[in-house]
Amino acid sequence: MKNAKAILIVAAAVLLSIFLRLEVFTLPIQGKDMWRQSKTAWNIRYFIRQDANILNPRQPFLNDGDNIVRYEFPIMQWSIAMVEKITGEHILVERIIVYLFSLLTLLAVFKLALLFTEDILSAALSVWAFAFMPTFFYNATSIMPDLLGLCFGMWYTFFFFRHVKSGKTSDLILSGVFIALAGLTKLPFILLGTFSLLRFFELAFAKHELRWQKAIRFGATNALALIPVIAWYKFVIPGWTDNNITEGMMKSFVGWPLFIEFLKNHIYVNFPMEILNYAALILLFVGIFYSLREGKIFFVRKMYFYIPLLILFIYFFYILNVIREGHEYYFMPFYPVFMLCIILGLHRGLHWKGIGKGVAWALLIAMPILCWNREKDYWDPKFAYFNPDFFTCRDQLSAIGTNTDKAIVINDESLSIFLYIIDKEGFVFWNNNLPVLWIKDIIKREHAQYLYSDSRAIEEQEGFDTCISEIILECGSIKVFKLKSPDEIQM
């Protein structure tokens, strides 16, 4: 009977999450986080169309000549591309694959909760709770690698704690594999390795004659697992000239008054309403209460929650100067740590008597309502915070020419969004800064064929018309010009 209830709860969580986002699966990339999603989607396009070498993720802007741009190791992008080489390119395929990664994450949550509680009903309800964590819910169909990093991080967390419980070498090796995959997919997930660091010291200072042998074996396995992560980021970080996330508070500090405002936004908005929701937050505090009262979290010491949480908040304070408001996907590494106390709070709440048990169930029932109410509008193009005509005119813009044509694009500071919509490589400029001489040079040297503009200031420059063959589209604030051929350009 209990197993049947658990199956129904998990099935209900999955089916409800699909139903709530059913229309999203076929939506083009738009809305919140479009900047990041369009960059990821371009990685996928290039792996399909040009270069399937996983070491060479590319972006569409050609301003710098070489368009290979290496950040995270593109496991997700390359995997999706290999599928689309068979199925053809379609946003539905991409969203389904990402959603499958989210289901694997939920499976890891189930196994982690079952490991701790040894109660299948608590494990199923933990899946229900996690399925409706707002940031997880939104990103479960977002074309970004953060979801896959979370998936690997959650499996690492499960295998790590199973190793603590079982002592099996296989669990130790698997935990090492998954922390390496998590760190490669998105570097911040490497902070979950704090679990392993704590375990190393716990083994080293245990009152056991073989403590150092166990500690060294444990430490060596984890160190070997991290070699690919260290090698990749040592190779790519020196090239992050346009990425200031690694500098954190060390450069261009915004000042304490503004920093405090950003902090308030995350305290009052992001963490209680985006990372968690209010129902999950209450369960988290319930779990914290029991961890303090009992001095442990199920079979492990409470330090496995509080010290990793401290490390993650240090990371949070370090990058806050750069990410400022929003960008909640940067805090997905908090999820595996938060879940330790949420699982504890949920499990204890289910065993309350009378009205207390009713409150616990009410919190669980409220989760999808709170989640959907928070996230339902974020697929609207207005949350991309770009010229809305980019989206209104999408079909007309993308129908011009072929995806092998080169374009000049005005006012796309992301260097990817407008180029993603028109599906062309090109040269991107913004702030109404594009001298006619530059346009001529790009036509002569790079054979650009189209210019997409929402800048009347650029179009009204003296000599602009000497670069233009004809206007082929006007849609809203956007004009598309066919450029003259290189032979027609006089420098």
TITORMAR-891471 format. One record per residue (C-alpha): chain; x, y, z; residue in one letter. Coordinates in nm, 3 decimals. Layout:
// TITORMAR-891471
A/X/Y/Z/A
...
// end
This chain:
// TITORMAR-891471
A/0.000/0.000/0.000/M
A/0.280/0.240/0.092/K
A/0.468/0.159/-0.229/N
A/0.156/0.228/-0.435/A
A/0.111/0.566/-0.265/K
A/0.474/0.653/-0.333/A
A/0.439/0.565/-0.703/I
A/0.124/0.777/-0.730/L
A/0.294/1.078/-0.563/I
A/0.600/1.062/-0.790/V
A/0.382/1.013/-1.099/A
A/0.161/1.304/-0.992/A
A/0.466/1.529/-0.947/A
A/0.600/1.443/-1.293/V
A/0.264/1.464/-1.473/L
A/0.170/1.793/-1.305/L
A/0.508/1.945/-1.387/S
A/0.463/1.839/-1.752/I
A/0.106/1.970/-1.767/F
A/0.200/2.310/-1.622/L
A/0.470/2.363/-1.885/R
A/0.312/2.172/-2.174/L
A/0.315/2.474/-2.406/E
A/0.673/2.558/-2.308/V
A/0.820/2.251/-2.480/F
A/0.759/2.397/-2.826/T
A/0.828/2.762/-2.741/L
A/1.133/2.917/-2.905/P
A/1.393/3.041/-2.662/I
A/1.257/3.361/-2.510/Q
A/1.193/3.524/-2.175/G
A/1.407/3.501/-1.866/K
A/1.773/3.401/-1.904/D
A/1.753/3.426/-2.283/M
A/2.104/3.573/-2.288/W
A/2.248/3.256/-2.139/R
A/2.015/3.022/-2.324/Q
A/2.090/3.167/-2.667/S
A/2.464/3.132/-2.608/K
A/2.414/2.768/-2.511/T
A/2.191/2.709/-2.813/A
A/2.464/2.848/-3.040/W
A/2.711/2.595/-2.897/N
A/2.463/2.325/-2.999/I
A/2.415/2.467/-3.349/R
A/2.786/2.475/-3.418/Y
A/2.842/2.120/-3.292/F
A/2.572/2.007/-3.538/I
A/2.659/2.221/-3.838/R
A/3.033/2.276/-3.838/Q
A/3.260/2.126/-3.576/D
A/3.158/1.834/-3.356/A
A/3.481/1.854/-3.153/N
A/3.362/1.887/-2.791/I
A/3.672/2.094/-2.712/L
A/3.564/2.370/-2.952/N
A/3.235/2.530/-2.840/P
A/3.163/2.831/-3.060/R
A/2.963/3.155/-3.053/Q
A/2.814/3.341/-3.353/P
A/2.982/3.682/-3.321/F
A/3.279/3.718/-3.551/L
A/3.414/4.051/-3.426/N
A/3.724/3.887/-3.278/D
A/3.796/3.653/-3.567/G
A/3.817/3.325/-3.373/D
A/3.470/3.244/-3.238/N
A/3.574/2.950/-3.017/I
A/3.463/3.047/-2.666/V
A/3.536/2.799/-2.386/R
A/3.371/2.832/-2.046/Y
A/3.220/2.521/-1.888/E
A/3.303/2.186/-2.047/F
A/3.012/2.157/-2.295/P
A/2.886/1.811/-2.201/I
A/2.520/1.909/-2.227/M
A/2.556/2.111/-2.547/Q
A/2.752/1.838/-2.724/W
A/2.513/1.562/-2.609/S
A/2.208/1.749/-2.739/I
A/2.388/1.821/-3.067/A
A/2.467/1.453/-3.121/M
A/2.099/1.368/-3.077/V
A/1.995/1.648/-3.314/E
A/2.235/1.524/-3.578/K
A/1.991/1.231/-3.599/I
A/1.657/1.402/-3.529/T
A/1.726/1.736/-3.693/G
A/1.736/2.070/-3.516/E
A/1.425/2.149/-3.315/H
A/1.363/2.329/-2.989/I
A/1.126/2.047/-2.884/L
A/1.415/1.798/-2.894/V
A/1.637/2.028/-2.690/E
A/1.373/2.095/-2.423/R
A/1.280/1.727/-2.394/I
A/1.644/1.628/-2.340/I
A/1.688/1.892/-2.071/V
A/1.363/1.777/-1.909/Y
A/1.494/1.419/-1.905/L
A/1.795/1.550/-1.713/F
A/1.550/1.701/-1.464/S
A/1.381/1.362/-1.422/L
A/1.721/1.204/-1.349/L
A/1.771/1.476/-1.088/T
A/1.438/1.385/-0.926/L
A/1.545/1.019/-0.923/L
A/1.861/1.120/-0.734/A
A/1.647/1.317/-0.486/V
A/1.428/1.010/-0.435/F
A/1.724/0.783/-0.371/K
A/1.889/1.036/-0.139/L
A/1.570/1.077/0.066/A
A/1.516/0.701/0.078/L
A/1.875/0.651/0.192/L
A/1.824/0.894/0.480/F
A/1.467/0.821/0.587/T
A/1.435/0.453/0.490/E
A/1.073/0.548/0.421/D
A/0.945/0.530/0.063/I
A/0.659/0.773/0.132/L
A/0.899/1.039/0.263/S
A/1.121/0.980/-0.040/A
A/0.829/1.025/-0.281/A
A/0.716/1.343/-0.108/L
A/1.073/1.475/-0.124/S
A/1.049/1.432/-0.503/V
A/0.719/1.620/-0.499/W
A/0.876/1.903/-0.298/A
A/1.183/1.929/-0.519/F
A/0.987/1.916/-0.845/A
A/0.828/2.247/-0.750/F
A/1.133/2.436/-0.632/M
A/1.086/2.743/-0.857/P
A/1.435/2.777/-1.005/T
A/1.458/2.403/-1.065/F
A/1.109/2.406/-1.218/F
A/1.190/2.689/-1.460/Y
A/1.528/2.550/-1.560/N
A/1.393/2.199/-1.617/A
A/1.329/2.302/-1.978/T
A/1.583/2.585/-2.011/S
A/1.864/2.543/-2.262/I
A/2.143/2.597/-2.010/M
A/2.399/2.355/-1.861/P
A/2.317/2.451/-1.500/D
A/2.041/2.189/-1.480/L
A/2.278/1.911/-1.585/L
A/2.535/2.038/-1.334/G
A/2.265/2.010/-1.065/L
A/2.176/1.659/-1.185/C
A/2.538/1.544/-1.150/F
A/2.571/1.729/-0.818/G
A/2.264/1.557/-0.675/M
A/2.391/1.214/-0.781/W
A/2.727/1.294/-0.624/Y
A/2.548/1.384/-0.301/T
A/2.357/1.055/-0.305/F
A/2.661/0.837/-0.374/F
A/2.871/1.029/-0.122/F
A/2.627/0.970/0.163/F
A/2.566/0.612/0.055/R
A/2.942/0.558/0.079/H
A/2.938/0.710/0.428/V
A/2.667/0.461/0.522/K
A/2.791/0.155/0.334/S
A/3.167/0.204/0.313/G
A/3.159/0.046/-0.036/K
A/3.441/0.135/-0.274/T
A/3.196/0.141/-0.566/S
A/3.001/0.422/-0.400/D
A/3.322/0.615/-0.338/L
A/3.426/0.584/-0.703/I
A/3.081/0.685/-0.828/L
A/3.074/0.989/-0.600/S
A/3.411/1.090/-0.746/G
A/3.285/1.047/-1.102/V
A/2.978/1.261/-1.039/F
A/3.155/1.546/-0.859/I
A/3.396/1.560/-1.153/A
A/3.107/1.569/-1.402/L
A/2.928/1.833/-1.195/A
A/3.237/2.053/-1.177/G
A/3.309/2.016/-1.548/L
A/2.951/2.100/-1.640/T
A/2.941/2.410/-1.418/K
A/3.237/2.505/-1.201/L
A/3.044/2.625/-0.889/P
A/2.915/2.272/-0.831/F
A/3.268/2.175/-0.731/I
A/3.188/2.344/-0.398/L
A/2.975/2.040/-0.314/L
A/3.310/1.864/-0.274/G
A/3.310/2.018/0.073/T
A/3.121/1.702/0.172/F
A/3.425/1.495/0.074/S
A/3.669/1.731/0.244/L
A/3.475/1.700/0.569/L
A/3.469/1.323/0.535/R
A/3.846/1.316/0.485/F
A/3.902/1.499/0.815/F
A/3.639/1.287/0.988/E
A/3.825/0.972/0.882/L
A/4.168/1.117/0.963/A
A/4.072/1.210/1.320/F
A/3.860/0.905/1.396/A
A/3.962/0.688/1.689/K
A/4.057/0.392/1.475/H
A/4.393/0.231/1.411/E
A/4.339/0.227/1.033/L
A/4.212/0.585/1.021/R
A/4.496/0.722/0.807/W
A/4.478/0.437/0.559/Q
A/4.107/0.500/0.512/K
A/4.156/0.876/0.493/A
A/4.434/0.851/0.235/I
A/4.238/0.607/0.019/R
A/3.933/0.832/0.037/F
A/4.132/1.148/-0.035/G
A/4.330/0.995/-0.320/A
A/4.014/0.874/-0.495/T
A/3.858/1.220/-0.479/N
A/4.182/1.390/-0.586/A
A/4.209/1.168/-0.892/L
A/3.849/1.245/-0.981/A
A/3.920/1.617/-0.983/L
A/4.214/1.598/-1.227/I
A/3.994/1.649/-1.538/P
A/3.819/1.946/-1.372/V
A/4.147/2.113/-1.277/I
A/4.295/2.045/-1.621/A
A/3.998/2.192/-1.810/W
A/3.966/2.511/-1.608/Y
A/4.340/2.567/-1.596/K
A/4.325/2.554/-1.976/F
A/4.022/2.783/-2.026/V
A/4.013/3.039/-1.742/I
A/4.308/3.245/-1.878/P
A/4.093/3.307/-2.185/G
A/3.800/3.451/-1.989/W
A/3.882/3.808/-2.085/T
A/3.516/3.913/-2.112/D
A/3.394/3.718/-1.808/N
A/3.435/3.892/-1.474/N
A/3.263/3.628/-1.260/I
A/3.596/3.493/-1.135/T
A/3.694/3.840/-1.013/E
A/3.393/3.870/-0.782/G
A/3.451/4.148/-0.529/M
A/3.816/4.189/-0.625/M
A/3.757/4.429/-0.914/K
A/3.506/4.707/-0.993/S
A/3.331/4.680/-0.658/F
A/2.992/4.853/-0.675/V
A/3.022/5.004/-0.326/G
A/2.862/4.893/-0.002/W
A/2.525/5.079/-0.030/P
A/2.446/4.915/-0.367/L
A/2.594/4.583/-0.253/F
A/2.355/4.586/0.046/I
A/2.061/4.649/-0.189/E
A/2.161/4.347/-0.397/F
A/2.191/4.143/-0.079/L
A/1.841/4.245/0.033/K
A/1.702/4.139/-0.304/N
A/1.845/3.790/-0.262/H
A/1.741/3.760/0.104/I
A/1.382/3.875/0.050/Y
A/1.320/3.758/-0.307/V
A/1.562/3.509/-0.458/N
A/1.612/3.260/-0.177/F
A/1.257/3.249/-0.030/P
A/1.067/3.280/-0.360/M
A/1.296/3.166/-0.643/E
A/1.544/2.910/-0.510/I
A/1.294/2.776/-0.258/L
A/0.934/2.875/-0.206/N
A/0.780/2.972/0.126/Y
A/0.653/2.619/0.192/A
A/0.996/2.466/0.128/A
A/1.154/2.740/0.338/L
A/0.937/2.642/0.635/I
A/1.035/2.277/0.593/L
A/1.400/2.384/0.575/L
A/1.370/2.567/0.908/F
A/1.192/2.267/1.060/V
A/1.481/2.048/0.948/G
A/1.735/2.294/1.089/I
A/1.549/2.286/1.422/F
A/1.564/1.905/1.440/Y
A/1.928/1.895/1.328/S
A/2.021/2.130/1.615/L
A/1.808/1.946/1.868/R
A/1.928/1.600/1.769/E
A/2.286/1.701/1.685/G
A/2.276/1.515/1.354/K
A/2.092/1.474/1.024/I
A/1.973/1.117/1.020/F
A/2.296/0.911/1.033/F
A/2.549/1.188/0.966/V
A/2.680/1.475/1.174/R
A/2.513/1.812/1.139/K
A/2.842/1.960/1.013/M
A/2.756/1.804/0.673/Y
A/2.485/2.067/0.641/F
A/2.627/2.374/0.814/Y
A/2.985/2.381/0.683/I
A/2.896/2.325/0.314/P
A/2.623/2.586/0.356/L
A/2.880/2.829/0.495/L
A/3.112/2.765/0.199/I
A/2.827/2.822/-0.044/L
A/2.735/3.151/0.122/F
A/3.098/3.264/0.099/I
A/3.073/3.188/-0.275/Y
A/2.744/3.382/-0.282/F
A/2.899/3.692/-0.121/F
A/3.199/3.670/-0.352/Y
A/3.000/3.671/-0.678/I
A/2.720/3.904/-0.564/L
A/2.913/4.210/-0.682/N
A/2.903/4.066/-1.036/V
A/2.562/3.896/-1.063/I
A/2.381/4.170/-0.867/R
A/2.005/4.105/-0.873/E
A/1.835/3.798/-1.019/G
A/2.054/3.530/-1.185/H
A/1.916/3.272/-0.943/E
A/2.055/2.985/-1.150/Y
A/2.396/3.072/-1.001/Y
A/2.265/2.938/-0.670/F
A/2.155/2.594/-0.787/M
A/2.455/2.438/-0.603/P
A/2.265/2.523/-0.283/F
A/1.995/2.268/-0.366/Y
A/2.175/1.945/-0.263/P
A/2.273/2.105/0.070/V
A/1.930/2.255/0.137/F
A/1.769/1.917/0.065/M
A/1.945/1.754/0.360/L
A/1.743/1.960/0.607/C
A/1.431/1.979/0.389/I
A/1.417/1.599/0.380/I
A/1.466/1.593/0.757/L
A/1.196/1.856/0.813/G
A/0.953/1.683/0.579/L
A/1.012/1.339/0.733/H
A/0.964/1.467/1.087/R
A/0.659/1.671/0.982/G
A/0.488/1.363/0.841/L
A/0.518/1.201/1.182/H
A/0.364/1.491/1.371/W
A/0.027/1.430/1.531/K
A/-0.301/1.612/1.477/G
A/-0.286/1.964/1.336/I
A/0.093/1.949/1.290/G
A/0.062/1.669/1.036/K
A/-0.210/1.866/0.858/G
A/0.023/2.165/0.835/V
A/0.296/1.947/0.681/A
A/0.056/1.819/0.414/W
A/-0.077/2.171/0.352/A
A/0.278/2.291/0.285/L
A/0.329/2.012/0.031/L
A/0.000/2.086/-0.143/I
A/0.089/2.457/-0.159/A
A/0.423/2.397/-0.333/M
A/0.306/2.364/-0.695/P
A/0.069/2.659/-0.649/I
A/0.345/2.883/-0.513/L
A/0.589/2.763/-0.777/C
A/0.359/2.813/-1.076/W
A/0.240/3.151/-0.951/N
A/0.603/3.263/-0.935/R
A/0.731/3.118/-1.262/E
A/0.437/3.113/-1.504/K
A/0.513/3.447/-1.673/D
A/0.888/3.409/-1.712/Y
A/0.861/3.260/-2.062/W
A/0.714/3.590/-2.183/D
A/0.957/3.771/-2.418/P
A/0.942/4.084/-2.202/K
A/1.158/3.906/-1.945/F
A/1.442/3.889/-2.196/A
A/1.476/4.268/-2.139/Y
A/1.559/4.327/-2.504/F
A/1.387/4.517/-2.781/N
A/1.045/4.345/-2.801/P
A/1.048/4.381/-3.180/D
A/1.321/4.114/-3.185/F
A/1.048/3.869/-3.086/F
A/0.743/4.022/-3.254/T
A/0.924/4.011/-3.590/C
A/1.098/3.678/-3.530/R
A/0.946/3.487/-3.823/D
A/1.008/3.761/-4.080/Q
A/1.364/3.816/-3.958/L
A/1.461/3.450/-3.961/S
A/1.314/3.399/-4.308/A
A/1.567/3.633/-4.469/I
A/1.853/3.463/-4.653/G
A/2.014/3.142/-4.523/T
A/2.200/3.051/-4.207/N
A/2.528/3.063/-4.398/T
A/2.490/3.434/-4.473/D
A/2.682/3.681/-4.260/K
A/2.510/3.977/-4.097/A
A/2.588/4.301/-3.920/I
A/2.366/4.344/-3.614/V
A/2.302/4.662/-3.417/I
A/2.230/4.685/-3.042/N
A/2.265/4.325/-2.927/D
A/2.490/4.357/-2.624/E
A/2.448/3.985/-2.552/S
A/2.633/3.907/-2.879/L
A/2.398/3.614/-2.927/S
A/2.024/3.688/-2.885/I
A/1.953/3.873/-3.209/F
A/2.190/3.646/-3.402/L
A/2.007/3.345/-3.254/Y
A/1.672/3.482/-3.371/I
A/1.792/3.548/-3.728/I
A/2.006/3.231/-3.725/D
A/2.318/3.390/-3.873/K
A/2.677/3.450/-3.779/E
A/2.778/3.810/-3.771/G
A/2.936/4.126/-3.640/F
A/2.766/4.285/-3.343/V
A/2.772/4.649/-3.235/F
A/2.576/4.851/-2.981/W
A/2.535/5.197/-2.826/N
A/2.469/5.338/-3.174/N
A/2.837/5.308/-3.254/N
A/2.910/5.181/-3.604/L
A/3.096/5.419/-3.838/P
A/3.032/5.385/-4.210/V
A/3.399/5.303/-4.267/L
A/3.360/4.997/-4.043/W
A/3.056/4.880/-4.240/I
A/3.251/4.909/-4.565/K
A/3.545/4.721/-4.417/D
A/3.323/4.434/-4.301/I
A/3.162/4.413/-4.645/I
A/3.498/4.414/-4.823/K
A/3.688/4.176/-4.596/R
A/3.414/3.953/-4.452/E
A/3.150/3.961/-4.728/H
A/2.864/4.051/-4.491/A
A/2.534/4.046/-4.679/Q
A/2.274/4.195/-4.444/Y
A/2.251/4.467/-4.180/L
A/1.987/4.443/-3.907/Y
A/1.932/4.773/-3.730/S
A/1.707/4.942/-3.476/D
A/1.934/5.248/-3.468/S
A/1.822/5.552/-3.664/R
A/2.140/5.729/-3.552/A
A/2.359/5.482/-3.740/I
A/2.131/5.481/-4.044/E
A/2.137/5.862/-4.068/E
A/2.516/5.885/-4.088/Q
A/2.658/6.054/-4.394/E
A/2.758/5.789/-4.646/G
A/2.545/5.509/-4.493/F
A/2.347/5.482/-4.816/D
A/2.666/5.404/-5.009/T
A/2.676/5.068/-4.827/C
A/2.314/4.976/-4.893/I
A/2.163/4.795/-5.188/S
A/1.801/4.802/-5.065/E
A/1.575/4.786/-4.761/I
A/1.418/4.441/-4.759/I
A/1.217/4.454/-4.434/L
A/1.076/4.707/-4.191/E
A/0.914/4.558/-3.881/C
A/0.851/4.771/-3.578/G
A/1.174/4.950/-3.491/S
A/1.385/4.705/-3.693/I
A/1.504/4.761/-4.049/K
A/1.688/4.498/-4.252/V
A/1.917/4.621/-4.529/F
A/2.067/4.421/-4.813/K
A/2.430/4.531/-4.833/L
A/2.615/4.604/-5.152/K
A/2.861/4.348/-5.283/S
A/3.232/4.393/-5.199/P
A/3.306/4.501/-5.557/D
A/3.057/4.789/-5.528/E
A/3.215/4.936/-5.215/I
A/3.448/5.235/-5.248/Q
A/3.672/5.283/-4.945/M
// end
